[in-house]
Amino acid sequence: MSILDSLPDEPEKDQSSESQSPRNQRLDKQEQLNPDGSPLNSGNHNRPQPPQLKVDAPLRMVETAFLASTASLIWFINFYFPLGPVLRIFFPVPIALVYLRWGKRAAWMAAVTSGLLLSVLMGPVRSLLFVMPYAFMGVLLGATWYRRVPWIVSISLGTILGTLGFFFRMWLLSVLSSEDLWIYVINQVTEITEWIFLQLEILASPSVFLIQTGAIALIVLNNFIYLFVVHLAAWLLLDRLGNPIPRPPQWVQVLMDYEG
């Protein structure tokens, strides 16, 4: 008998338990993985988030469409049932309100929508007469009111746009009617100038240059007064709607006896 045979047998190690432990660890790790292979404990930044729908998106769309149709309806009613200058004051106000509430993109969408709606209801020519200048004027006034610029700046810019709109209207109607409508304006201004010369006892006939200058001056003055009245109406109306425009000069507030 050898010495090795006399030694007691050592207990065999549990090979199965040692072999099973790495396998169990791998299974545990696999159970902690998502079906796509990403870990469950990974941050939310690794997981693609579904696009969140803004709550104000439907409200913006509805208000833009509603105010665009309001501007078109005011023009439509005033064209077929003219009520004097009352409705004309509010031509650019709805689109300007869209700019104050929802910004530039919504205001341009309202201007385009109102033009398309009027082109369906009244034809493209009458739609263009609204878009230029009143739809553009609404966007311009909304931009100036949104940036809180003084009244004199917004009125001056609106006067320039309104004057350009008048000449655009004269050109478009002259092309469609095959007549120079500017001649009718010159005839009216000539009669007014001759009456003024007669009252001042000036024994001279007005020159062509003076008549042309007087016609342009009357157009500019008319647009300036129109924009001033639009500012007054918007000041009194939009304050009550929760979208105030810049404050008018002090003398206007005193004249209107406004407490705001």
C-alpha positions as CSV (number, residue, x, y, z in Angstrom):
1,M,0.0,0.0,0.0
2,S,1.4,3.3,-1.0
3,I,1.2,6.4,0.9
4,L,-1.2,8.0,-1.7
5,D,-3.6,5.2,-1.2
6,S,-3.7,5.8,2.5
7,L,-4.6,9.4,2.2
8,P,-8.3,10.2,2.7
9,D,-10.3,11.1,-0.4
10,E,-10.9,14.9,-0.8
11,P,-14.4,15.9,-1.3
12,E,-15.1,16.8,-5.0
13,K,-16.0,20.3,-5.6
14,D,-19.4,21.1,-6.9
15,Q,-18.5,21.7,-10.5
16,S,-22.1,22.1,-11.5
17,S,-22.7,25.1,-9.2
18,E,-19.6,26.8,-10.4
19,S,-20.6,26.3,-14.0
20,Q,-24.1,27.4,-13.4
21,S,-23.2,30.7,-11.7
22,P,-21.8,32.5,-14.8
23,R,-24.7,31.2,-16.8
24,N,-27.2,32.6,-14.3
25,Q,-25.3,35.9,-14.3
26,R,-25.7,36.1,-18.1
27,L,-29.4,35.3,-17.9
28,D,-29.9,38.0,-15.3
29,K,-28.2,40.5,-17.5
30,Q,-30.3,39.4,-20.5
31,E,-33.4,39.8,-18.4
32,Q,-32.4,43.4,-17.6
33,L,-32.2,44.3,-21.3
34,N,-35.0,45.7,-23.3
35,P,-36.4,43.7,-26.3
36,D,-34.3,46.0,-28.6
37,G,-31.1,45.3,-26.6
38,S,-30.9,48.5,-24.7
39,P,-30.5,48.3,-20.9
40,L,-33.5,49.0,-18.8
41,N,-31.7,51.3,-16.5
42,S,-30.5,53.5,-19.4
43,G,-31.6,57.2,-19.2
44,N,-34.6,58.5,-21.0
45,H,-32.3,60.5,-23.4
46,N,-31.3,57.2,-25.1
47,R,-35.0,56.3,-25.7
48,P,-36.6,58.2,-28.6
49,Q,-39.4,60.4,-27.3
50,P,-42.7,60.7,-29.2
51,P,-43.3,64.3,-30.6
52,Q,-45.2,66.3,-28.1
53,L,-48.2,68.2,-29.5
54,K,-48.4,71.7,-28.3
55,V,-51.6,72.6,-26.6
56,D,-51.8,76.0,-28.3
57,A,-51.4,74.7,-31.8
58,P,-55.1,74.0,-32.4
59,L,-56.0,77.3,-30.7
60,R,-53.6,79.2,-33.0
61,M,-55.0,77.6,-36.1
62,V,-58.6,78.3,-35.0
63,E,-58.0,81.9,-34.1
64,T,-56.0,82.6,-37.3
65,A,-58.8,81.2,-39.5
66,F,-61.5,83.0,-37.5
67,L,-59.8,86.4,-37.6
68,A,-58.9,85.9,-41.3
69,S,-62.5,85.2,-42.1
70,T,-63.6,88.2,-40.0
71,A,-61.4,90.5,-42.0
72,S,-62.8,89.0,-45.3
73,L,-66.3,89.4,-44.0
74,I,-65.8,93.0,-43.1
75,W,-64.5,93.8,-46.6
76,F,-67.3,91.7,-48.2
77,I,-70.1,93.5,-46.3
78,N,-68.6,97.0,-46.9
79,F,-68.3,96.3,-50.6
80,Y,-71.9,95.3,-51.2
81,F,-73.5,97.2,-48.3
82,P,-71.3,100.2,-47.7
83,L,-71.8,101.9,-44.3
84,G,-69.4,104.8,-44.9
85,P,-66.0,104.8,-43.1
86,V,-67.2,102.7,-40.1
87,L,-66.3,99.3,-41.4
88,R,-63.3,100.6,-43.4
89,I,-61.6,101.5,-40.1
90,F,-61.5,97.8,-39.1
91,F,-60.0,96.4,-42.4
92,P,-56.5,95.8,-41.0
93,V,-57.4,95.3,-37.3
94,P,-58.1,91.5,-37.3
95,I,-54.8,90.6,-39.0
96,A,-52.9,92.9,-36.7
97,L,-54.6,91.1,-33.8
98,V,-53.4,87.8,-35.1
99,Y,-49.8,89.2,-35.1
100,L,-50.2,90.4,-31.5
101,R,-51.5,87.0,-30.3
102,W,-49.6,84.5,-32.4
103,G,-46.7,86.2,-34.1
104,K,-45.5,86.9,-37.7
105,R,-46.1,83.5,-39.3
106,A,-49.7,83.4,-38.2
107,A,-50.3,86.9,-39.4
108,W,-49.0,86.2,-42.8
109,M,-51.1,83.0,-42.9
110,A,-54.2,85.1,-42.0
111,A,-53.4,87.6,-44.8
112,V,-53.0,84.8,-47.3
113,T,-56.1,83.0,-46.1
114,S,-58.3,86.2,-46.3
115,G,-57.1,86.8,-49.8
116,L,-57.9,83.3,-50.9
117,L,-61.3,83.4,-49.3
118,L,-62.2,86.7,-51.0
119,S,-60.9,85.4,-54.3
120,V,-63.5,82.6,-54.0
121,L,-66.3,84.9,-52.8
122,M,-65.7,87.9,-55.0
123,G,-63.1,87.1,-57.6
124,P,-59.3,87.6,-57.7
125,V,-59.4,91.3,-58.7
126,R,-61.4,92.4,-55.7
127,S,-59.4,90.1,-53.6
128,L,-56.2,91.9,-54.7
129,L,-57.8,95.2,-53.8
130,F,-58.1,94.0,-50.2
131,V,-54.7,92.3,-50.0
132,M,-53.0,95.4,-51.2
133,P,-52.9,97.4,-49.0
134,Y,-55.2,96.3,-46.1
135,A,-53.9,92.8,-45.5
136,F,-50.3,93.9,-45.7
137,M,-51.2,96.9,-43.5
138,G,-52.5,94.5,-40.9
139,V,-49.2,92.6,-40.8
140,L,-47.3,95.9,-40.7
141,L,-49.4,97.4,-37.9
142,G,-49.2,94.1,-35.9
143,A,-45.4,94.2,-36.2
144,T,-45.1,97.8,-35.1
145,W,-47.5,97.3,-32.2
146,Y,-45.8,94.1,-31.2
147,R,-42.4,96.0,-31.0
148,R,-44.1,98.8,-29.1
149,V,-42.9,101.5,-31.5
150,P,-44.4,105.1,-31.1
151,W,-47.6,106.0,-32.9
152,I,-45.9,108.4,-35.2
153,V,-43.6,105.7,-36.6
154,S,-46.4,103.1,-37.2
155,I,-48.7,105.8,-38.6
156,S,-46.0,107.0,-41.0
157,L,-45.2,103.5,-42.2
158,G,-48.8,102.7,-42.7
159,T,-49.3,106.0,-44.6
160,I,-46.5,105.0,-47.0
161,L,-48.1,101.6,-47.5
162,G,-51.5,103.1,-47.9
163,T,-50.3,105.5,-50.5
164,L,-48.6,102.7,-52.5
165,G,-51.8,100.7,-52.2
166,F,-53.8,103.6,-53.7
167,F,-51.5,103.9,-56.7
168,F,-51.6,100.1,-57.1
169,R,-55.4,100.2,-57.1
170,M,-55.4,103.0,-59.6
171,W,-53.0,101.1,-61.9
172,L,-54.9,97.8,-61.6
173,L,-58.3,99.4,-62.3
174,S,-56.9,101.4,-65.2
175,V,-55.5,98.3,-66.8
176,L,-58.8,96.4,-66.4
177,S,-61.0,99.3,-67.6
178,S,-58.6,100.4,-70.4
179,E,-58.9,104.0,-69.1
180,D,-56.5,106.3,-67.3
181,L,-58.3,106.8,-64.0
182,W,-55.6,109.1,-62.8
183,I,-57.1,111.8,-65.1
184,Y,-60.3,111.7,-63.0
185,V,-58.2,112.4,-59.8
186,I,-56.4,115.2,-61.5
187,N,-59.7,116.8,-62.6
188,Q,-61.0,116.7,-59.1
189,V,-57.8,118.2,-57.7
190,T,-57.9,120.9,-60.4
191,E,-61.4,122.0,-59.4
192,I,-60.3,122.1,-55.7
193,T,-57.2,124.1,-56.5
194,E,-59.1,126.6,-58.7
195,W,-61.6,127.1,-55.9
196,I,-58.8,127.8,-53.5
197,F,-57.3,130.3,-55.9
198,L,-60.6,131.9,-56.3
199,Q,-61.1,132.3,-52.6
200,L,-57.6,133.7,-52.2
201,E,-58.3,136.1,-55.1
202,I,-55.2,134.7,-57.0
203,L,-55.7,135.6,-60.7
204,A,-53.7,132.7,-62.1
205,S,-54.4,129.2,-63.2
206,P,-52.6,126.4,-61.3
207,S,-49.8,124.7,-63.1
208,V,-49.7,121.0,-63.9
209,F,-46.9,120.4,-61.4
210,L,-48.9,122.1,-58.6
211,I,-51.9,120.0,-59.4
212,Q,-49.9,116.8,-59.4
213,T,-48.2,117.7,-56.2
214,G,-51.6,118.6,-54.6
215,A,-53.1,115.3,-55.7
216,I,-50.3,113.3,-54.1
217,A,-50.4,115.5,-50.9
218,L,-54.2,114.9,-50.6
219,I,-53.6,111.1,-51.0
220,V,-50.9,111.1,-48.3
221,L,-53.0,113.3,-46.0
222,N,-56.0,111.0,-46.4
223,N,-54.0,107.9,-45.6
224,F,-52.4,109.7,-42.6
225,I,-55.8,110.6,-41.1
226,Y,-57.1,107.0,-41.9
227,L,-54.2,105.4,-40.0
228,F,-54.7,107.8,-37.1
229,V,-58.3,106.7,-36.8
230,V,-57.3,103.1,-37.1
231,H,-54.9,103.5,-34.2
232,L,-57.6,105.1,-32.1
233,A,-60.1,102.3,-32.8
234,A,-57.5,99.6,-32.1
235,W,-56.3,101.4,-29.0
236,L,-59.9,101.4,-27.5
237,L,-60.8,97.9,-28.8
238,L,-57.7,95.8,-28.3
239,D,-57.2,97.0,-24.7
240,R,-60.5,95.4,-23.8
241,L,-59.5,92.2,-25.6
242,G,-56.3,91.8,-23.5
243,N,-53.9,92.7,-26.4
244,P,-53.0,96.4,-25.8
245,I,-51.1,98.5,-28.4
246,P,-48.6,101.1,-27.4
247,R,-49.9,104.1,-25.6
248,P,-50.8,107.2,-27.7
249,P,-49.3,110.6,-27.1
250,Q,-50.3,112.4,-24.0
251,W,-52.5,114.9,-25.8
252,V,-54.5,112.1,-27.3
253,Q,-55.1,110.5,-23.9
254,V,-56.2,113.9,-22.6
255,L,-58.4,114.5,-25.6
256,M,-60.1,111.1,-25.2
257,D,-60.2,111.4,-21.5
258,Y,-58.8,107.9,-21.2
259,E,-57.8,106.3,-17.9
260,G,-55.7,103.3,-18.5
